[in-house]
Amino acid sequence: MGRQGKGEPSRPDGTFFSGYTMDSWQQWKIVCLTTMSVEDIENVYIFGHLITGFLLFGVGGYLVYRVIRKTWTAVQSVPKLPVVLDGVCRAINSQTEMLREQNRNLDTILEQNRSLAAVGLRG
């Protein structure tokens, strides 16, 4: 709390001096800030929480927007889906053909082993 100097207008005890203002009669008046009541403090806290909530929602929304935008950009930079599917299908088909060829070779070898066993050349 400020001290009152000589020649200054009086102000109530328990108030804070903040300066002077000119009123509508062109006279300088002292501006005092009174102590706040409990209800006023509650209103300040409620208002502060309200603003904090809005800011948190805004920051959270921005972070979600950034993640969605980054994901969308990554999806668009990948080659088109039909091209990718075509490459995967060709790889699977070539491996399937290779396995079929190996299976035919194994069948031929097994057939030869059976015929040799039937003749008696194999154990």
C-alpha positions, 0 to 999 in steps of 0.5 A: 500500500502506498503512503499518502504524501502532503497535498495528495487527496485522501483515500480509504485505508486498505486501498492501493494507490495507482495514479490520477485521472481527470474527471468530467469536471476537469479535476484530477482525482486519485485512482484507488484499487480496493481489495477484492472480495471473495466473490471477485476472486472466484470470478477471476479464477473461473475466468482464468480457467475458462481461458486456459481451457480454450487455449488447451483445446486450441493447442490440442486441436492444432496438434491433431491437425498437424498429425493428420496433415503429416499422415495425409502428406505421407499417404500422397507421396507413396506411389499410387495404390494400383501400381503398388498392388500390381508389383506385389501381385507380380512378385507373388505370381513369379514366386508361385511359378517358381514353387510349381516348377520346383514341385514338378522337379521333385515329382519327377525325382520321386517318380524316378526313385519309385521306378528304380525301386520297382526294378530292384536297383534301389535298396 
